[in-house]
C-alpha cells in the first residue's frame, strides 16, 4: 500500500498511546518504514524498547541527542508524512503557536511533509474553546485531523475525545498520501453496506439476503480514487476493502448512529439494505415453542430512515446517494424514493432474481437530470463506474 513510504510517528502523552504500537505495526504491514518520536509524556505510557521492537528503527526522544546523531532538520525532512497519534491538547497547542521546545515540536515546526493529527483527551479539554481554536488554526494551515471518537474514557466519563482506532488512523494516512492527481483526494465518503440484523430474541433475528458485495465494492472504488472512506457495514462475510475505515454494526439504529458519528463528509452512499422494521420488544430469553401453543405474535416498530436522516442532516454531505432494491416498477419507485427521501441520486436495481448475493448487477441511476440505464455488469464495475460519476459530479 505504501511502497516504502517513510512515516514519522509522533507519540505524545495520553493513556491511549498504547494504540500507537498497533498503528506502527499496521503501517509496517502496509509497506511503510516507520520512525518514531516519543515525547516525555508519551514515554510515561509506552517504552522506547516496545516502539523499537515494532518499528525496527531507533526511537528518537531527545532533541539534543537527535541533534548530535542526525539533526532535527534531517529528521523533519525524512518522512513522506508525519502522524501525531495520540495528539494531546498540549501538543496541539504548541503546534498551533509554533513552539519548539522539544524534539517533537521542533520536528513538527520544521517539516515540509503533510501532517495528520489524531487527538486524544478528556471531553472537557476537547470541547474547551482554546482547543477548538487551536484545531481550527491547524486545519487552516493544512493539517489533517482524524477523530476523535466518542466513548468511554480512562476516567469515569464518556464523550468526545477518544483516540480513533488504529485502522481508522491508517485509512486517514492512506488518504493523506493519495496522489494529488486522484479525483477524490481530500474528500471524505461515508458508505453503508450489507444487511442489518434486528433481534427477536438472543438467538433469532430479522434480516435480508444482502451480501454486502456491492457496498464494499463501492467503498473500495471510492478509496481507489483518493477518498478517505468510512465504511459502515452490517454483518457480512466480505473481505475488508483496502484503505478504508470499517465500522461494524448489526442493527439499523446502530448503523444510523455510526453514520452520524462519521459526519462531516463530502459524499454519502447508502448502499446497505436496512431493515424497515424491527421487533418492538426484543425477548430477553430465547422464545420457546410450546406443544399445542400458537406461534408468538411479533409486534413491529419502524426503524429509523437512515437515508432521509442523512439527506436532511445539519451536516449533510454535498452528494447523497441512495439505493432502491425493487421487485417491480423499478424506475418509478426509484424516482418517487429520490423525491421522498431528499437525496441527490438513487441507484435502483431489480432484486427479484439473483442480484442479492450475486456477483453482477444491472442498475438505473436516477438523478435530477433523468435516468441512466446501465447494462448488466460485475458489481466491481458498477462500483467503479459509480465512483467515477461521483468524482465528475464533485469536480
Residue pairs with C-beta under 8 A, 6 or more apart in sequence:
1 30
1 31
1 174
1 242
1 243
2 27
2 30
2 31
2 32
2 177
3 31
4 31
4 32
4 33
5 31
5 32
5 33
5 80
5 81
5 177
6 32
6 33
6 35
6 78
6 79
6 80
7 27
7 32
7 33
7 34
7 35
7 79
7 80
7 81
7 82
7 83
7 173
8 35
8 36
8 37
8 75
8 78
8 79
8 81
8 82
8 83
8 107
8 111
8 113
9 20
9 23
9 24
9 27
9 34
9 35
9 36
9 37
9 55
9 83
9 85
10 36
10 37
10 39
10 82
10 83
10 84
10 85
10 87
10 91
10 104
10 107
10 108
11 17
11 20
11 36
11 37
11 38
11 39
11 42
11 46
11 51
11 85
11 86
12 39
12 41
12 42
12 84
12 86
12 87
12 88
12 90
12 91
12 104
13 39
13 40
13 41
13 42
13 44
13 45
13 88
13 90
13 91
14 41
14 42
14 45
14 86
14 88
14 120
14 121
14 163
15 45
15 154
16 86
16 120
16 162
16 163
17 42
17 45
17 46
17 86
18 45
18 46
19 85
19 86
19 163
19 165
19 166
20 42
20 46
20 51
20 85
20 86
21 46
21 50
21 51
21 54
22 166
23 83
23 85
23 166
23 169
23 170
24 34
24 36
24 51
24 54
24 55
25 54
26 166
26 167
26 170
27 34
27 170
27 173
28 34
28 54
28 55
28 56
30 170
30 174
33 57
34 54
34 55
34 56
34 57
35 55
35 57
35 60
35 75
35 78
35 79
36 51
36 52
36 55
36 57
36 59
36 60
37 59
37 60
37 61
37 75
37 103
37 104
37 107
38 46
38 48
38 51
38 59
38 60
38 61
39 61
39 91
39 102
39 103
39 104
40 61
40 102
41 88
41 90
43 61
48 59
48 61
51 59
52 58
52 59
60 66
60 75
60 103
61 103
62 103
63 72
63 102
63 103
63 106
66 72
66 75
66 103
72 103
72 106
72 107
72 110
73 110
75 103
75 107
76 106
76 107
76 108
76 110
76 111
76 112
76 113
77 110
77 111
77 112
79 111
79 113
80 113
80 177
81 113
81 114
81 115
81 116
81 173
81 176
81 177
82 107
82 108
82 111
82 113
82 114
82 115
82 116
83 115
83 116
83 117
83 118
83 169
83 173
84 91
84 95
84 104
84 108
84 115
84 116
84 117
84 118
85 116
85 117
85 118
85 120
85 163
85 164
85 169
86 118
86 119
86 120
86 163
87 117
87 118
87 119
87 120
88 119
88 120
88 121
89 119
89 121
89 125
89 126
89 128
89 131
89 134
91 104
91 105
92 117
92 119
92 131
92 134
92 135
92 138
93 130
93 131
93 134
94 101
94 105
95 105
95 108
95 109
95 117
95 134
95 138
95 143
96 133
96 134
96 135
96 137
96 138
97 134
98 109
99 105
99 109
100 106
100 109
100 110
108 115
114 142
114 144
114 176
114 177
115 142
115 143
115 144
116 143
116 144
116 145
116 146
116 169
116 172
116 173
116 176
117 138
117 143
117 144
117 145
117 146
118 145
118 146
118 147
118 148
118 163
118 164
118 169
118 172
119 126
119 135
119 145
119 147
119 148
119 161
119 163
120 147
120 148
120 161
120 162
120 163
121 131
121 148
121 161
122 153
122 155
122 157
122 161
123 153
123 157
123 158
123 159
123 160
123 161
125 131
125 161
126 148
126 159
126 160
126 161
127 159
127 160
135 145
138 145
139 145
144 172
144 175
144 176
146 164
146 168
146 169
146 172
147 162
147 163
147 164
147 168
147 169
148 160
148 161
148 162
148 163
148 164
149 160
149 162
149 163
149 164
149 165
149 168
149 261
150 158
150 159
150 160
150 162
150 261
151 158
151 162
152 158
152 162
153 159
153 161
153 162
164 172
165 245
167 245
167 246
168 230
168 245
171 223
171 228
171 229
171 230
171 243
171 244
171 245
172 228
172 245
174 223
174 228
174 243
175 185
175 186
175 188
175 223
175 226
175 227
175 228
175 243
178 185
178 226
179 185
179 226
182 225
182 226
183 225
183 226
183 388
183 391
183 392
183 394
183 395
184 222
184 225
184 226
184 227
184 267
184 387
184 390
184 391
184 394
185 226
185 227
186 226
187 226
187 227
187 228
187 266
187 267
187 394
188 227
188 228
188 229
188 230
188 264
188 265
188 266
188 267
189 219
189 222
189 227
189 228
189 229
189 230
189 265
189 266
189 267
189 268
189 269
189 390
190 229
190 230
190 232
190 259
190 262
190 263
190 265
190 267
190 268
190 269
190 310
190 317
191 215
191 218
191 219
191 222
191 229
191 230
191 231
191 232
191 244
191 268
191 269
191 270
191 271
192 215
192 231
192 232
192 233
192 234
192 255
192 259
192 269
192 270
192 271
192 272
192 274
192 306
193 212
193 214
193 215
193 216
193 218
193 219
193 231
193 232
193 233
193 234
193 236
193 238
193 271
193 272
194 210
194 211
194 212
194 215
194 216
194 233
194 234
194 235
194 236
194 238
194 272
194 273
195 207
195 208
195 209
195 210
195 212
195 234
195 235
195 236
195 272
195 273
195 274
195 275
196 207
196 234
196 249
196 250
196 251
196 252
196 254
196 255
196 272
196 273
196 274
196 275
196 303
197 205
197 206
197 207
197 234
197 235
197 250
197 251
197 275
198 205
198 206
198 207
198 251
198 252
198 275
198 277
198 278
198 279
198 303
199 205
199 250
199 251
199 278
199 279
199 282
200 206
200 279
200 282
200 283
200 287
200 298
201 282
201 283
201 284
201 285
201 286
201 287
202 283
202 284
202 285
202 286
203 286
204 286
204 287
206 275
206 277
206 278
206 279
207 235
207 275
208 273
208 275
208 356
209 273
209 356
209 357
210 234
210 236
210 272
210 273
210 356
210 357
211 236
211 237
211 238
211 356
211 357
211 358
212 233
212 234
212 236
212 237
212 238
213 238
213 357
213 358
213 359
213 379
214 271
214 361
214 379
214 382
214 383
215 231
215 233
215 269
215 271
215 272
216 231
216 233
216 236
216 238
216 239
216 240
216 241
217 241
217 379
217 380
217 382
217 383
218 269
218 271
218 383
218 386
218 387
219 229
219 231
219 241
219 244
220 241
220 242
220 243
220 244
220 383
221 380
221 383
221 384
221 386
221 387
222 229
222 267
222 269
222 387
222 390
223 229
223 241
223 242
223 243
223 244
224 243
224 384
224 387
225 387
225 388
225 391
227 266
227 267
228 245
229 241
229 243
229 244
229 245
230 244
230 245
230 247
230 262
230 265
231 240
231 241
231 244
231 245
231 246
231 247
232 247
232 249
232 255
232 258
232 259
232 262
232 272
233 246
233 247
233 248
233 249
233 272
234 249
234 250
234 255
234 272
234 274
235 248
235 250
240 246
247 258
247 262
249 255
249 257
249 258
251 278
251 303
252 274
252 275
252 278
252 303
252 304
252 306
253 278
253 303
253 304
255 272
255 274
255 306
256 304
256 306
256 309
259 268
259 306
259 309
259 310
260 309
260 310
260 313
263 310
263 313
263 315
263 317
264 315
264 317
265 315
265 317
266 317
266 318
266 319
266 394
267 317
267 318
267 319
267 321
267 390
267 394
268 310
268 317
268 319
268 320
268 321
269 321
269 386
269 390
270 306
270 307
270 310
270 320
270 321
270 322
270 323
270 343
271 323
271 347
272 306
272 323
273 323
273 325
273 356
274 303
274 306
275 303
276 302
276 303
277 300
277 301
277 302
277 303
278 300
278 301
278 303
279 298
279 299
279 300
279 301
280 299
280 300
280 301
281 299
287 296
305 341
307 320
307 322
307 341
307 343
308 340
308 341
308 342
310 316
310 317
310 320
310 343
311 320
311 322
311 341
311 342
311 343
312 342
318 394
319 344
319 345
319 390
319 393
319 394
320 342
320 343
320 344
320 345
321 343
321 344
321 345
321 346
321 347
321 386
321 390
322 337
322 338
322 341
322 343
322 345
322 346
322 347
323 346
323 347
323 348
323 349
324 330
324 333
324 334
324 337
324 346
324 347
324 348
324 349
324 366
325 348
325 349
325 351
325 355
325 356
326 333
326 334
326 348
326 349
326 350
326 351
327 350
327 351
327 352
328 352
330 348
330 349
330 350
330 364
331 348
331 364
331 366
331 371
333 348
334 346
334 348
334 364
334 366
335 346
335 366
335 371
337 346
337 348
338 344
338 345
338 346
338 366
344 367
344 368
345 365
345 366
345 367
346 365
346 366
347 363
347 364
347 365
347 366
347 386
348 363
348 364
348 365
348 366
349 355
349 361
349 362
349 363
349 364
350 362
355 361
358 379
359 378
359 379
360 376
360 377
360 378
360 379
361 376
361 377
361 378
361 379
361 382
362 374
362 375
362 376
362 377
363 374
363 382
364 371
364 372
364 373
364 374
365 371
365 372
365 374
365 386
365 389
374 382
374 385
377 385
